[in-house]
Protein backbone atom coordinates (compact mmCIF):
# COMPACT_ATOMS: atom_id res chain seq x y z
CA UNK A 1 0.00 0.00 0.00
CA UNK A 2 3.01 2.25 0.49
CA UNK A 3 5.30 1.78 -2.52
CA UNK A 4 8.92 2.66 -1.87
CA UNK A 5 8.53 2.47 1.92
CA UNK A 6 10.21 -0.05 4.20
CA UNK A 7 7.67 -2.50 5.59
CA UNK A 8 7.24 -3.25 9.26
CA UNK A 9 8.54 -6.40 10.89
CA UNK A 10 6.18 -8.50 12.98
CA UNK A 11 4.87 -12.00 13.66
CA UNK A 12 1.91 -11.28 11.36
CA UNK A 13 2.10 -8.76 8.53
CA UNK A 14 2.40 -6.02 11.21
CA UNK A 15 -0.50 -3.80 10.11
CA UNK A 16 -0.55 -1.49 13.14
CA UNK A 17 -3.91 0.07 12.31
CA UNK A 18 -5.67 -3.29 11.97
CA UNK A 19 -4.11 -4.48 15.23
CA UNK A 20 -5.10 -1.30 17.08
CA UNK A 21 -8.71 -1.49 15.85
CA UNK A 22 -8.89 -5.19 16.80
CA UNK A 23 -7.57 -4.38 20.29
CA UNK A 24 -10.07 -1.52 20.64
CA UNK A 25 -12.97 -3.77 19.64
CA UNK A 26 -11.87 -6.55 21.98
CA UNK A 27 -11.46 -4.10 24.82
CA UNK A 28 -14.85 -2.49 24.24
CA UNK A 29 -16.42 -5.97 24.30
CA UNK A 30 -14.59 -6.94 27.48
CA UNK A 31 -12.75 -9.72 25.64
CA UNK A 32 -9.18 -8.82 26.52
CA UNK A 33 -6.59 -8.09 23.86
CA UNK A 34 -5.38 -9.33 20.51
CA UNK A 35 -2.58 -11.40 22.04
CA UNK A 36 -5.11 -13.58 23.86
CA UNK A 37 -6.55 -14.74 20.53
CA UNK A 38 -3.71 -14.35 18.03
CA UNK A 39 -0.55 -14.81 20.09
CA UNK A 40 2.83 -14.17 18.51
CA UNK A 41 3.86 -17.39 20.25
CA UNK A 42 1.40 -19.40 18.11
CA UNK A 43 2.81 -20.54 14.76
CA UNK A 44 -0.70 -20.52 13.26
CA UNK A 45 -0.55 -16.73 13.12
CA UNK A 46 2.99 -16.44 11.67
CA UNK A 47 2.70 -14.24 8.59
CA UNK A 48 -1.07 -13.83 9.02
CA UNK A 49 -2.87 -11.01 7.25
CA UNK A 50 -3.85 -8.47 9.88
CA UNK A 51 -7.10 -7.74 8.02
CA UNK A 52 -8.03 -11.40 8.49
CA UNK A 53 -7.29 -11.11 12.21
CA UNK A 54 -9.48 -8.00 12.35
CA UNK A 55 -12.31 -9.86 10.59
CA UNK A 56 -11.95 -12.76 13.06
CA UNK A 57 -12.09 -10.20 15.87
CA UNK A 58 -15.33 -8.78 14.45
CA UNK A 59 -16.72 -12.34 14.45
CA UNK A 60 -15.70 -12.84 18.10
CA UNK A 61 -17.43 -9.60 19.05
CA UNK A 62 -20.54 -10.61 17.10
CA UNK A 63 -20.60 -14.03 18.79
CA UNK A 64 -21.11 -12.37 22.17
CA UNK A 65 -23.84 -10.10 20.83
CA UNK A 66 -22.17 -6.87 19.74
CA UNK A 67 -21.38 -5.04 16.51
CA UNK A 68 -19.13 -2.13 15.67
CA UNK A 69 -20.80 1.28 15.59
CA UNK A 70 -17.52 2.98 14.67
CA UNK A 71 -13.83 3.01 15.42
CA UNK A 72 -11.28 5.78 15.27
CA UNK A 73 -7.55 5.27 15.04
CA UNK A 74 -4.61 7.62 15.01
CA UNK A 75 -1.36 6.51 13.41
CA UNK A 76 1.78 8.20 14.76
CA UNK A 77 4.76 8.08 12.39
CA UNK A 78 7.16 10.19 10.37
CA UNK A 79 6.75 7.90 7.37
CA UNK A 80 4.92 6.75 5.42
CA UNK A 81 2.70 9.75 4.80
CA UNK A 82 -0.83 8.35 4.92
CA UNK A 83 -2.65 11.12 3.08
CA UNK A 84 -2.61 9.33 -0.28
CA UNK A 85 -3.70 5.99 1.18
CA UNK A 86 -6.05 7.08 3.95
CA UNK A 87 -9.31 6.47 2.05
CA UNK A 88 -8.19 2.99 0.97
CA UNK A 89 -7.06 2.22 4.53
CA UNK A 90 -10.43 3.28 5.91
CA UNK A 91 -12.31 1.20 3.34
CA UNK A 92 -10.22 -1.91 4.04
CA UNK A 93 -10.40 -1.54 7.82
CA UNK A 94 -14.15 -0.83 7.72
CA UNK A 95 -14.79 -3.89 5.58
CA UNK A 96 -12.81 -6.19 7.86
CA UNK A 97 -14.19 -4.70 11.10
CA UNK A 98 -17.81 -4.76 9.96
CA UNK A 99 -18.41 -1.05 10.55
CA UNK A 100 -16.96 2.38 9.87
CA UNK A 101 -13.34 2.96 10.81
CA UNK A 102 -11.83 6.44 10.61
CA UNK A 103 -8.06 6.89 10.24
CA UNK A 104 -6.04 9.94 11.20
CA UNK A 105 -2.30 10.46 11.20
CA UNK A 106 0.07 12.66 13.10
CA UNK A 107 3.84 13.09 13.06
CA UNK A 108 6.11 12.96 16.10
CA UNK A 109 8.16 15.69 14.38
CA UNK A 110 11.54 14.13 15.09
CA UNK A 111 10.90 13.36 18.75
CA UNK A 112 11.94 10.05 20.27
CA UNK A 113 12.06 6.63 18.64
CA UNK A 114 9.05 7.34 16.44
CA UNK A 115 10.59 10.60 15.32
CA UNK A 116 13.76 8.72 14.38
CA UNK A 117 11.58 6.39 12.27
CA UNK A 118 12.35 3.38 14.47
CA UNK A 119 8.72 2.33 14.55
CA UNK A 120 5.08 3.30 14.19
CA UNK A 121 2.42 3.65 16.87
CA UNK A 122 -1.33 3.52 16.51
CA UNK A 123 -4.05 4.13 19.08
CA UNK A 124 -7.70 3.27 18.49
CA UNK A 125 -11.04 3.43 20.24
CA UNK A 126 -14.17 1.53 19.28
CA UNK A 127 -17.84 1.96 20.06
CA UNK A 128 -19.93 -1.20 20.03
CA UNK A 129 -23.66 -1.68 20.33
CA UNK A 130 -25.62 -4.68 21.43
CA UNK A 131 -27.23 -6.64 18.63
CA UNK A 132 -31.00 -6.73 18.96
CA UNK A 133 -32.45 -10.12 19.80
DSSP file (Angstrom, degrees, kcal/mol; ACC not computed):
  #  RESIDUE AA STRUCTURE BP1 BP2  ACC     N-H-->O    O-->H-N    N-H-->O    O-->H-N    TCO  KAPPA ALPHA  PHI   PSI    X-CA   Y-CA   Z-CA
    1    1 A X              0   0    0      0, 0.0     2,-0.4     0, 0.0    87,-0.1   0.000 360.0 360.0 360.0 -20.4    0.0    0.0    0.0
    2    2 A X    >   -     0   0    0      3,-0.1     3,-2.0    78,-0.0    80,-0.0  -0.678 360.0-156.4-124.2  76.9    3.0    2.3    0.5
    3    3 A X  T 3  S+     0   0    0     -2,-0.4     3,-0.1     1,-0.3     0, 0.0  -0.217  77.9  18.2 -55.3 138.0    5.3    1.8   -2.5
    4    4 A X  T 3  S+     0   0    0      1,-0.3     2,-0.3     0, 0.0    -1,-0.3   0.400 100.4 114.8  83.2  -2.8    8.9    2.7   -1.9
    5    5 A X  S <  S-     0   0    0     -3,-2.0     2,-0.3     1,-0.0    -1,-0.3  -0.748  72.9-110.0-100.9 148.6    8.5    2.5    1.9
    6    6 A X        -     0   0    0     -2,-0.3     2,-0.0    -3,-0.1    -1,-0.0  -0.602  38.3-127.2 -72.9 131.2   10.2    0.0    4.2
    7    7 A X        -     0   0    0     -2,-0.3     2,-0.2     1,-0.1    -1,-0.1  -0.280  23.1-103.2 -75.6 165.2    7.7   -2.5    5.6
    8    8 A X        -     0   0    0      5,-0.3     2,-0.5     6,-0.1    -1,-0.1  -0.547  27.2-128.3 -86.9 155.2    7.2   -3.3    9.3
    9    9 A X        +     0   0    0     -2,-0.2     2,-0.3     5,-0.1     4,-0.1  -0.895  46.1 131.2-105.8 130.7    8.5   -6.4   10.9
   10   10 A X        -     0   0    0     -2,-0.5    37,-0.1     2,-0.4     5,-0.0  -0.976  68.0 -95.8-164.4 173.0    6.2   -8.5   13.0
   11   11 A X  S    S+     0   0    0     -2,-0.3    36,-3.8    35,-0.1    37,-0.2   0.914 117.4  26.4 -65.3 -43.4    4.9  -12.0   13.7
   12   12 A X  S    S-     0   0    0     34,-0.2    -2,-0.4    35,-0.2    37,-0.2  -0.029 125.6 -67.5 -93.5-153.7    1.9  -11.3   11.4
   13   13 A X        -     0   0    0     35,-2.0    -5,-0.3    -4,-0.1    36,-0.1   0.456  67.0-125.2 -81.9   2.7    2.1   -8.8    8.5
   14   14 A X        +     0   0    0      1,-0.2     2,-1.2    34,-0.2     3,-0.1   0.813  43.2 170.3  65.1  36.8    2.4   -6.0   11.2
   15   15 A X     >  -     0   0    0      1,-0.2     4,-2.2     2,-0.1    -1,-0.2  -0.688  14.8-167.4 -78.9  99.6   -0.5   -3.8   10.1
   16   16 A X  H  > S+     0   0    0     -2,-1.2     4,-2.3     1,-0.2    -1,-0.2   0.829  81.6  52.4 -63.8 -34.0   -0.5   -1.5   13.1
   17   17 A X  H  > S+     0   0    0      2,-0.2     4,-2.4     1,-0.2    -1,-0.2   0.934 110.3  47.1 -68.5 -44.9   -3.9    0.1   12.3
   18   18 A X  H  > S+     0   0    0      1,-0.2     4,-2.3     2,-0.2    -2,-0.2   0.903 114.0  48.6 -62.3 -40.9   -5.7   -3.3   12.0
   19   19 A X  H  X S+     0   0    0     -4,-2.2     4,-2.6     2,-0.2    -1,-0.2   0.909 111.4  49.4 -65.9 -41.7   -4.1   -4.5   15.2
   20   20 A X  H  X S+     0   0    0     -4,-2.3     4,-2.4     2,-0.2   104,-0.2   0.906 112.2  47.3 -65.7 -41.4   -5.1   -1.3   17.1
   21   21 A X  H  X S+     0   0    0     -4,-2.4     4,-2.5     2,-0.2    -1,-0.2   0.909 111.9  50.9 -66.6 -41.0   -8.7   -1.5   15.9
   22   22 A X  H  X S+     0   0    0     -4,-2.3     4,-2.7    -5,-0.2     5,-0.2   0.936 111.5  47.7 -60.1 -46.1   -8.9   -5.2   16.8
   23   23 A X  H  X S+     0   0    0     -4,-2.6     4,-2.7     1,-0.2    -2,-0.2   0.903 111.4  50.9 -61.1 -41.6   -7.6   -4.4   20.3
   24   24 A X  H  X S+     0   0    0     -4,-2.4     4,-2.4     2,-0.2   102,-0.4   0.905 111.9  47.0 -64.0 -41.4  -10.1   -1.5   20.6
   25   25 A X  H  X S+     0   0    0     -4,-2.5     4,-1.7     2,-0.2    -2,-0.2   0.922 113.3  48.0 -66.4 -44.1  -13.0   -3.8   19.6
   26   26 A X  H  <>S+     0   0    0     -4,-2.7     5,-3.1     1,-0.2     4,-0.5   0.919 113.3  48.3 -62.3 -43.2  -11.9   -6.5   22.0
   27   27 A X  H ><5S+     0   0    0     -4,-2.7     3,-1.2     1,-0.2    -2,-0.2   0.917 109.5  51.4 -63.2 -44.1  -11.5   -4.1   24.8
   28   28 A X  H 3<5S+     0   0    0     -4,-2.4    -1,-0.2     1,-0.3    -2,-0.2   0.816 112.2  48.0 -63.4 -29.5  -14.8   -2.5   24.2
   29   29 A X  T 3<5S-     0   0    0     -4,-1.7    -1,-0.3    -5,-0.2    -2,-0.2   0.500 114.4-117.1 -87.4  -4.7  -16.4   -6.0   24.3
   30   30 A X  T < 5S+     0   0    0     -3,-1.2    -3,-0.2    -4,-0.5    -2,-0.1   0.797  78.1 126.5  73.4  28.1  -14.6   -6.9   27.5
   31   31 A X      < -     0   0    0     -5,-3.1     2,-0.3     1,-0.3    -4,-0.2   0.236  66.8-121.7-104.5  12.3  -12.8   -9.7   25.6
   32   32 A X        -     0   0    0     -6,-0.4    -1,-0.3    -5,-0.2     2,-0.3  -0.670  48.7 -42.4  90.1-138.4   -9.2   -8.8   26.5
   33   33 A X    >>  -     0   0    0     -2,-0.3     3,-1.5    -7,-0.1     4,-0.5  -0.819  51.7 -96.4-134.5 171.9   -6.6   -8.1   23.9
   34   34 A X  H >> S+     0   0    0      1,-0.3     4,-2.9    -2,-0.3     3,-1.0   0.797 116.0  63.2 -59.6 -33.2   -5.4   -9.3   20.5
   35   35 A X  H 34 S+     0   0    0      1,-0.2    -1,-0.3     2,-0.2     4,-0.3   0.751  94.1  62.3 -66.2 -23.4   -2.6  -11.4   22.0
   36   36 A X  H <4 S+     0   0    0     -3,-1.5    -1,-0.2     2,-0.2    -2,-0.2   0.769 119.1  25.3 -70.7 -25.0   -5.1  -13.6   23.9
   37   37 A X  H << S+     0   0    0     -3,-1.0    -2,-0.2    -4,-0.5    -1,-0.1   0.718 134.8  29.1-109.5 -30.5   -6.5  -14.7   20.5
   38   38 A X  S  < S-     0   0    0     -4,-2.9    -2,-0.2     7,-0.0    -1,-0.1  -0.470  81.1-172.4-132.9  59.9   -3.7  -14.3   18.0
   39   39 A X    >   -     0   0    0     -4,-0.3     3,-1.5     1,-0.1     6,-0.3  -0.190  30.3-136.1 -61.3 141.3   -0.6  -14.8   20.1
   40   40 A X  T 3  S+     0   0    0      1,-0.3    -1,-0.1     4,-0.1    -5,-0.0   0.486 107.0  64.4 -74.5  -0.8    2.8  -14.2   18.5
   41   41 A X  T 3  S+     0   0    0     -6,-0.2     2,-0.6     5,-0.0    -1,-0.3   0.490  85.4  86.6 -93.2  -6.6    3.9  -17.4   20.2
   42   42 A X    X   -     0   0    0     -3,-1.5     3,-1.8     1,-0.1     4,-0.2  -0.856  68.5-152.1-100.9 117.9    1.4  -19.4   18.1
   43   43 A X  G >  S+     0   0    0     -2,-0.6     3,-1.3     1,-0.3    -1,-0.1   0.711  89.1  75.4 -63.1 -20.3    2.8  -20.5   14.8
   44   44 A X  G 3  S+     0   0    0      1,-0.3    -1,-0.3    -5,-0.0    -4,-0.1   0.803  98.5  45.4 -60.4 -27.0   -0.7  -20.5   13.3
   45   45 A X  G X  S+     0   0    0     -3,-1.8     3,-2.2    -6,-0.3     2,-0.3   0.419  79.5 126.7 -99.6   1.6   -0.5  -16.7   13.1
   46   46 A X  T <  S-     0   0    0     -3,-1.3   -34,-0.2     1,-0.3   -35,-0.1  -0.441  90.3  -0.8 -61.5 121.2    3.0  -16.4   11.7
   47   47 A X  T 3  S+     0   0    0    -36,-3.8    -1,-0.3    -2,-0.3   -35,-0.2   0.580  95.7 162.1  75.8   9.9    2.7  -14.2    8.6
   48   48 A X    <   -     0   0    0     -3,-2.2   -35,-2.0   -37,-0.2     2,-0.5  -0.235  46.7-108.3 -62.8 149.7   -1.1  -13.8    9.0
   49   49 A X    >>  -     0   0    0    -37,-0.2     4,-1.7     1,-0.1     3,-0.6  -0.697  21.4-144.1 -76.3 124.8   -2.9  -11.0    7.2
   50   50 A X  H 3> S+     0   0    0     -2,-0.5     4,-2.3     1,-0.3     5,-0.2   0.818  99.4  60.3 -62.2 -32.0   -3.9   -8.5    9.9
   51   51 A X  H 3> S+     0   0    0      2,-0.2     4,-2.2     1,-0.2    -1,-0.3   0.864 103.9  51.1 -64.2 -34.8   -7.1   -7.7    8.0
   52   52 A X  H <> S+     0   0    0     -3,-0.6     4,-2.4     2,-0.2    -2,-0.2   0.898 109.2  50.2 -67.0 -39.8   -8.0  -11.4    8.5
   53   53 A X  H  X S+     0   0    0     -4,-1.7     4,-2.0     2,-0.2    -2,-0.2   0.884 110.1  50.9 -65.1 -37.2   -7.3  -11.1   12.2
   54   54 A X  H  X S+     0   0    0     -4,-2.3     4,-2.4     2,-0.2    -2,-0.2   0.909 109.9  49.3 -65.6 -42.0   -9.5   -8.0   12.3
   55   55 A X  H  X S+     0   0    0     -4,-2.2     4,-1.9     2,-0.2    -2,-0.2   0.897 110.6  50.3 -63.9 -40.1  -12.3   -9.9   10.6
   56   56 A X  H  X S+     0   0    0     -4,-2.4     4,-2.2     2,-0.2    -1,-0.2   0.872 109.2  52.7 -64.5 -36.2  -11.9  -12.8   13.1
   57   57 A X  H  X S+     0   0    0     -4,-2.0     4,-2.5     2,-0.2    -2,-0.2   0.923 106.2  52.3 -63.7 -44.6  -12.1  -10.2   15.9
   58   58 A X  H  X S+     0   0    0     -4,-2.4     4,-2.2    38,-0.3    -2,-0.2   0.884 109.4  50.8 -58.9 -38.3  -15.3   -8.8   14.4
   59   59 A X  H  X S+     0   0    0     -4,-1.9     4,-2.5     2,-0.2    -1,-0.2   0.907 108.6  50.9 -65.2 -42.3  -16.7  -12.3   14.4
   60   60 A X  H  X S+     0   0    0     -4,-2.2     4,-1.0     2,-0.2    -2,-0.2   0.920 111.5  47.7 -59.7 -44.1  -15.7  -12.8   18.1
   61   61 A X  H ><>S+     0   0    0     -4,-2.5     5,-1.9     1,-0.2     3,-0.5   0.901 112.1  49.6 -64.1 -41.7  -17.4   -9.6   19.1
   62   62 A X  H ><5S+     0   0    0     -4,-2.2     3,-2.0     1,-0.2    -1,-0.2   0.882 102.3  62.5 -65.2 -38.4  -20.5  -10.6   17.1
   63   63 A X  H 3<5S+     0   0    0     -4,-2.5    -1,-0.2     1,-0.3    -2,-0.2   0.795 104.9  47.0 -59.2 -28.7  -20.6  -14.0   18.8
   64   64 A X  T <<5S-     0   0    0     -4,-1.0    -1,-0.3    -3,-0.5    -2,-0.2   0.320 130.4 -92.7 -98.4   9.6  -21.1  -12.4   22.2
   65   65 A X  T < 5S+     0   0    0     -3,-2.0    66,-3.0     1,-0.3     2,-0.3   0.729  85.5 110.2  97.5  23.7  -23.8  -10.1   20.8
   66   66 A X  E   < -A  130   0A   0     -5,-1.9     2,-0.3    64,-0.3    -1,-0.3  -0.890  39.5-166.4-127.7 159.8  -22.2   -6.9   19.7
   67   67 A X  E     -A  129   0A   0     62,-2.2    62,-2.4    -2,-0.3     2,-0.4  -0.966  34.8 -95.4-138.4 158.4  -21.4   -5.0   16.5
   68   68 A X  E     -A  128   0A   0     29,-0.3    60,-0.2    -2,-0.3    32,-0.2  -0.575  28.9-179.8 -75.4 125.8  -19.1   -2.1   15.7
   69   69 A X  E    S-     0   0A   0     58,-3.4    31,-0.6     1,-0.4     2,-0.3   0.871  70.8 -41.4 -84.5 -49.9  -20.8    1.3   15.6
   70   70 A X  E     -Ab 127 100A   0     57,-1.4    57,-3.0    29,-0.1    -1,-0.4  -0.957  50.7-150.6-169.1 161.6  -17.5    3.0   14.7
   71   71 A X  E     -Ab 126 101A   0     29,-2.0    31,-2.7    -2,-0.3     2,-0.4  -0.974   6.1-159.8-136.9 152.7  -13.8    3.0   15.4
   72   72 A X  E     -Ab 125 102A   0     53,-2.4    53,-2.2    -2,-0.3     2,-0.4  -0.999  11.3-177.1-133.8 129.5  -11.3    5.8   15.3
   73   73 A X  E     -Ab 124 103A   0     29,-2.5    31,-2.5    -2,-0.4     2,-0.5  -0.977  14.0-155.8-131.8 147.3   -7.5    5.3   15.0
   74   74 A X  E     -Ab 123 104A   0     49,-2.8    49,-2.1    -2,-0.4     2,-0.5  -0.979  10.3-153.8-120.4 121.1   -4.6    7.6   15.0
   75   75 A X  E     -Ab 122 105A   0     29,-2.7    31,-2.5    -2,-0.5     2,-0.6  -0.812   6.1-158.4 -95.2 131.2   -1.4    6.5   13.4
   76   76 A X  E     +Ab 121 106A   0     45,-3.5    45,-2.2    -2,-0.5     2,-0.3  -0.935  37.9 117.7-114.4 111.4    1.8    8.2   14.8
   77   77 A X        -     0   0    0     29,-2.0     3,-0.1    -2,-0.6    32,-0.1  -0.982  60.5-134.9-165.5 155.7    4.8    8.1   12.4
   78   78 A X  S    S+     0   0    0     36,-0.6     2,-0.3     1,-0.4    -1,-0.1   0.865  86.5  59.5 -78.1 -41.6    7.2   10.2   10.4
   79   79 A X  S    S+     0   0    0     -3,-0.1    -1,-0.4     1,-0.1     2,-0.1  -0.979  80.7  38.9-144.6 150.0    6.8    7.9    7.4
   80   80 A X  S    S-     0   0    0     -2,-0.3     2,-0.5    -3,-0.1    -1,-0.1   0.578  75.2-134.5 -76.8 161.4    4.9    6.7    5.4
   81   81 A X        -     0   0    0     -2,-0.1     3,-0.4     1,-0.1     4,-0.2  -0.744  15.6-160.5 -79.9 125.3    2.7    9.7    4.8
   82   82 A X    >>  +     0   0    0     -2,-0.5     3,-1.8     1,-0.2     4,-1.6   0.597  64.5  97.2 -87.0 -11.7   -0.8    8.3    4.9
   83   83 A X  T 34 S+     0   0    0      1,-0.3     4,-0.4     2,-0.2     3,-0.2   0.835  86.7  45.7 -51.8 -41.0   -2.7   11.1    3.1
   84   84 A X  T 34 S+     0   0    0     -3,-0.4    -1,-0.3     1,-0.2     4,-0.2   0.657 123.3  34.8 -77.3 -15.2   -2.6    9.3   -0.3
   85   85 A X  T <> S+     0   0    0     -3,-1.8     4,-2.7    -4,-0.2    -2,-0.2   0.408  86.8 100.0-116.6  -1.4   -3.7    6.0    1.2
   86   86 A X  H  X S+     0   0    0     -4,-1.6     4,-2.7    -3,-0.2     5,-0.2   0.895  83.0  48.8 -58.8 -46.0   -6.1    7.1    3.9
   87   87 A X  H  > S+     0   0    0     -4,-0.4     4,-2.3     1,-0.2    -1,-0.2   0.914 113.9  46.8 -62.1 -42.9   -9.3    6.5    2.0
   88   88 A X  H  > S+     0   0    0      2,-0.2     4,-2.6     1,-0.2     5,-0.2   0.901 111.8  51.6 -65.6 -40.7   -8.2    3.0    1.0
   89   89 A X  H  X S+     0   0    0     -4,-2.7     4,-2.9     1,-0.2     5,-0.3   0.937 110.6  48.1 -59.4 -46.8   -7.1    2.2    4.5
   90   90 A X  H  X S+     0   0    0     -4,-2.7     4,-2.6     1,-0.2    11,-0.4   0.905 112.0  49.3 -63.1 -41.1  -10.4    3.3    5.9
   91   91 A X  H  X S+     0   0    0     -4,-2.3     4,-2.2    -5,-0.2    -1,-0.2   0.929 114.3  44.9 -63.6 -45.1  -12.3    1.2    3.3
   92   92 A X  H  X S+     0   0    0     -4,-2.6     4,-2.2     2,-0.2    -2,-0.2   0.924 116.1  45.5 -65.7 -45.1  -10.2   -1.9    4.0
   93   93 A X  H  X S+     0   0    0     -4,-2.9     4,-2.7    -5,-0.2     6,-0.2   0.916 113.1  50.5 -64.4 -43.1  -10.4   -1.5    7.8
   94   94 A X  H  X>S+     0   0    0     -4,-2.6     4,-1.5    -5,-0.3     5,-1.4   0.900 110.3  50.0 -62.5 -41.7  -14.1   -0.8    7.7
   95   95 A X  H  <5S+     0   0    0     -4,-2.2    -1,-0.2    -5,-0.2    -2,-0.2   0.936 115.3  42.2 -62.6 -47.1  -14.8   -3.9    5.6
   96   96 A X  H  <5S+     0   0    0     -4,-2.2   -38,-0.3     1,-0.2    -2,-0.2   0.876 117.0  47.1 -68.6 -37.3  -12.8   -6.2    7.9
   97   97 A X  H  <5S-     0   0    0     -4,-2.7   -29,-0.3     2,-0.3    -1,-0.2   0.662 105.7-124.3 -82.2 -16.2  -14.2   -4.7   11.1
   98   98 A X  T  <5S+     0   0    0     -4,-1.5     2,-0.3    -5,-0.2   -30,-0.2   0.745  81.7  49.1  80.6  23.1  -17.8   -4.8   10.0
   99   99 A X  S   <S-     0   0    0     -5,-1.4    -2,-0.3    -6,-0.2    -1,-0.2  -0.963 100.9 -52.4-176.2 171.7  -18.4   -1.1   10.5
  100  100 A X  E     -b   70   0A   0    -31,-0.6   -29,-2.0    -2,-0.3     2,-0.4  -0.345  45.5-172.4 -66.8 132.8  -17.0    2.4    9.9
  101  101 A X  E     -b   71   0A   0    -11,-0.4     2,-0.4   -31,-0.2    -7,-0.3  -0.994   7.5-156.5-124.5 125.9  -13.3    3.0   10.8
  102  102 A X  E     -b   72   0A   0    -31,-2.7   -29,-2.5    -2,-0.4     2,-0.4  -0.826   7.2-156.8-101.7 141.0  -11.8    6.4   10.6
  103  103 A X  E     +b   73   0A   0     -2,-0.4     2,-0.3   -31,-0.2   -29,-0.2  -0.970  13.8 173.9-122.4 131.1   -8.1    6.9   10.2
  104  104 A X  E     -b   74   0A   0    -31,-2.5   -29,-2.7    -2,-0.4     2,-0.4  -0.867  13.0-153.4-124.6 163.0   -6.0    9.9   11.2
  105  105 A X  E     +b   75   0A   0     -2,-0.3     2,-0.3   -31,-0.2   -29,-0.2  -0.986  11.4 179.1-137.7 149.6   -2.3   10.5   11.2
  106  106 A X  E     -b   76   0A   0    -31,-2.5   -29,-2.0    -2,-0.4     2,-0.4  -0.981  22.4-128.0-144.1 155.6    0.1   12.7   13.1
  107  107 A X        -     0   0    0     -2,-0.3   -29,-0.2   -31,-0.2     8,-0.1  -0.825   7.6-144.0-105.4 142.8    3.8   13.1   13.1
  108  108 A X    >   -     0   0    0     -2,-0.4     3,-1.5     6,-0.1     7,-0.2   0.509  37.9-135.2 -78.8  -3.5    6.1   13.0   16.1
  109  109 A X  T 3   -     0   0    0      1,-0.3     3,-0.1   -32,-0.1     6,-0.1   0.879  67.0 -46.3  51.6  48.4    8.2   15.7   14.4
  110  110 A X  T 3  S+     0   0    0      1,-0.2     2,-0.4     5,-0.1    -1,-0.3   0.422 102.3 136.9  83.4  -1.1   11.5   14.1   15.1
  111  111 A X    <>  -     0   0    0     -3,-1.5     4,-1.9     4,-0.1    -1,-0.2  -0.653  61.6 -33.0 -87.6 132.8   10.9   13.4   18.7
  112  112 A X  H  > S-     0   0    0     -2,-0.4     4,-1.5     2,-0.2     5,-0.2   0.020 105.8 -33.8  64.1-165.2   11.9   10.0   20.3
  113  113 A X  H  4>S+     0   0    0      1,-0.2     5,-2.7     2,-0.2     6,-0.4   0.866 139.8  50.3 -61.4 -39.1   12.1    6.6   18.6
  114  114 A X  H >45S+     0   0    0      1,-0.2     3,-1.4    -3,-0.2   -36,-0.6   0.894 108.9  52.3 -67.7 -37.6    9.0    7.3   16.4
  115  115 A X  H 3<5S+     0   0    0     -4,-1.9    -1,-0.2     1,-0.3    -2,-0.2   0.787 106.4  53.5 -67.0 -27.6   10.6   10.6   15.3
  116  116 A X  T 3<5S-     0   0    0     -4,-1.5    -1,-0.3    -5,-0.2    -2,-0.2   0.340 118.9-114.8 -86.7   6.5   13.8    8.7   14.4
  117  117 A X  T < 5S+     0   0    0     -3,-1.4    -3,-0.2    -5,-0.2    -2,-0.1   0.842  75.3 134.8  63.8  36.3   11.6    6.4   12.3
  118  118 A X  S   <S-     0   0    0     -5,-2.7     2,-0.3     1,-0.1    -4,-0.2   0.420  74.6 -23.0 -91.8  -0.4   12.3    3.4   14.5
  119  119 A X        -     0   0    0     -6,-0.4     2,-0.4    -5,-0.2    -2,-0.1  -0.982  61.3-108.0 176.5-177.5    8.7    2.3   14.5
  120  120 A X        -     0   0    0     -2,-0.3     2,-0.3   -43,-0.1   -43,-0.2  -0.988  22.3-158.3-135.0 142.0    5.1    3.3   14.2
  121  121 A X  E     -A   76   0A   0    -45,-2.2   -45,-3.5    -2,-0.4     2,-0.3  -0.890   7.2-174.5-118.5 153.5    2.4    3.6   16.9
  122  122 A X  E     -A   75   0A   0     -2,-0.3     2,-0.4   -47,-0.2   -47,-0.2  -0.959   4.8-168.1-149.0 129.8   -1.3    3.5   16.5
  123  123 A X  E     +A   74   0A   0    -49,-2.1   -49,-2.8    -2,-0.3     2,-0.3  -0.924  13.5 179.8-115.4 143.4   -4.0    4.1   19.1
  124  124 A X  E     -A   73   0A   0     -2,-0.4     2,-0.3   -51,-0.2   -51,-0.2  -0.987  16.4-163.0-143.1 152.3   -7.7    3.3   18.5
  125  125 A X  E     -A   72   0A   0    -53,-2.2   -53,-2.4    -2,-0.3     2,-0.4  -0.958  12.6-161.1-128.1 151.0  -11.0    3.4   20.2
  126  126 A X  E     -A   71   0A   0   -102,-0.4     2,-0.5    -2,-0.3   -55,-0.2  -0.991  10.2-152.2-136.0 142.8  -14.2    1.5   19.3
  127  127 A X  E     -A   70   0A   0    -57,-3.0   -58,-3.4    -2,-0.4   -57,-1.4  -0.968  20.2-172.7-113.0 124.3  -17.8    2.0   20.1
  128  128 A X  E     -A   68   0A   0     -2,-0.5     2,-0.3   -60,-0.2   -60,-0.2  -0.786   7.9-157.0-111.5 157.0  -19.9   -1.2   20.0
  129  129 A X  E     -A   67   0A   0    -62,-2.4   -62,-2.2    -2,-0.3     2,-0.2  -0.975  28.2-103.5-131.2 152.1  -23.7   -1.7   20.3
  130  130 A X  E     -A   66   0A   0     -2,-0.3   -64,-0.3   -64,-0.2     2,-0.2  -0.506  36.6-119.1 -72.7 134.6  -25.6   -4.7   21.4
  131  131 A X        -     0   0    0    -66,-3.0     2,-0.2    -2,-0.2    -1,-0.1  -0.508  33.0-111.2 -69.6 140.1  -27.2   -6.6   18.6
  132  132 A X              0   0    0     -2,-0.2    -1,-0.1     1,-0.1   -67,-0.0  -0.483 360.0 360.0 -74.7 147.1  -31.0   -6.7   19.0
  133  133 A X              0   0    0     -2,-0.2    -1,-0.1    -3,-0.0    -2,-0.1   0.470 360.0 360.0 -69.3 360.0  -32.5  -10.1   19.8
